[in-house]
Amino acid sequence: MNKPTYNKSYCFHGWNKLKGNLKQEIYNFGLYFIVYFKWAELIISDYNEVAKMTLAAEHNKQTYVILSVIIPILCTVLNLKVYKDNQEYFNEKNIQQNLVTAII
């Protein structure tokens, strides 16, 4: 009885594809990070300008902090969570496909 074999080139192709997706996701994450914190910097600088003009803006400090720091971080975390869920789904699909291929 022959030992079951698997197609090595298919495995390497899968690994290279995963590496490519990972590079793209790291790039996307970096891009989101830069955009969010550039936005945060603009909001904070805007707050500083307003604060220079009037002391009445002091009570808005919490709003500025929430808009400029917490929301971008939350969006980034949610984006990573969605990416992770997608990866788990596709990895599971690939495993099932590989099992079917191995059985055949």
C-alpha atoms as one frame of an Amber mdcrd trajectory, in Angstrom:
protein
   0.000   0.000   0.000   1.409   3.385  -0.990   1.906   6.087   1.598  -0.336
   9.125   1.076   1.573  12.032  -0.404   0.839  15.704  -0.667   1.729  18.206
  -3.298   4.662  20.202  -1.902   4.437  22.915  -4.533   0.797  23.502  -3.568
   1.857  23.934   0.075   4.584  26.409  -0.862   2.172  28.277  -3.105  -0.241
  28.532  -0.159   2.526  29.798   2.135   3.662  32.419  -0.395   0.068  33.541
  -0.860  -0.330  33.883   2.919   2.923  35.856   3.153   1.695  38.181   0.386
  -1.607  38.774   2.190   0.244  39.396   5.439   2.480  42.007   3.800  -0.589
  43.725   2.353  -2.363  43.726   5.711   0.697  45.122   7.518   0.842  47.860
   4.878  -2.895  48.571   5.297  -2.538  48.666   9.080   0.380  51.104   8.813
  -1.613  53.259   6.441  -4.641  53.324   8.763  -2.373  54.086  11.713  -0.745
  57.042   9.946  -4.070  58.423   8.683  -5.760  58.120  12.084  -2.945  59.791
  13.972  -2.506  62.516  11.360  -6.214  63.185  11.870  -5.627  63.174  15.637
  -2.754  65.633  15.263  -4.939  67.986  13.216  -7.724  67.856  15.793  -5.311
  68.474  18.680  -3.618  71.386  16.891  -7.072  72.803  16.126  -7.914  72.484
  19.826  -4.725  74.331  20.770  -5.557  77.167  18.373  -9.059  77.467  19.818
  -7.689  77.307  23.369  -5.327  80.182  22.616  -8.237  82.322  21.437 -10.555
  81.592  24.333 -10.479  79.842  27.682 -14.085  78.764  27.161 -12.804  75.893
  25.021 -11.341  74.200  28.105 -14.516  72.197  28.792 -14.268  70.712  25.290
 -10.905  69.115  26.043 -12.436  65.687  26.782 -14.330  65.755  23.494 -11.134
  66.526  21.598  -9.246  63.771  23.395 -11.999  61.233  22.635 -12.184  62.237
  18.974  -8.463  62.403  18.428  -7.179  59.427  20.415  -9.807  56.908  21.502
 -11.879  56.657  18.295  -8.875  56.106  15.955  -7.457  53.424  18.272 -10.871
  51.764  18.506 -11.220  51.790  14.708  -7.755  50.267  14.323  -8.516  47.518
  16.846 -11.839  46.736  15.158 -10.126  46.618  11.779  -7.590  44.102  13.131
 -10.385  42.037  14.724 -12.249  41.845  11.406  -9.008  40.908   9.623  -8.279
  38.186  12.202 -11.805  36.746  11.885 -11.468  36.734   8.089  -8.087  35.004
   8.304  -9.486  32.324  10.626 -12.405  31.752   8.251 -10.187  31.474   5.173
  -7.622  29.313   6.993 -10.429  26.960   8.048 -11.693  26.829   4.448  -8.171
  26.097   3.177  -7.704  23.330   5.751 -11.010  21.756   4.711 -10.022  22.023
   1.035  -6.613  20.457   1.757  -8.283  17.602   3.649 -10.633  16.955   0.742
  -7.680  17.028  -1.675  -5.668  14.675   0.575  -8.585  12.226   0.832  -9.070
  12.178  -2.947
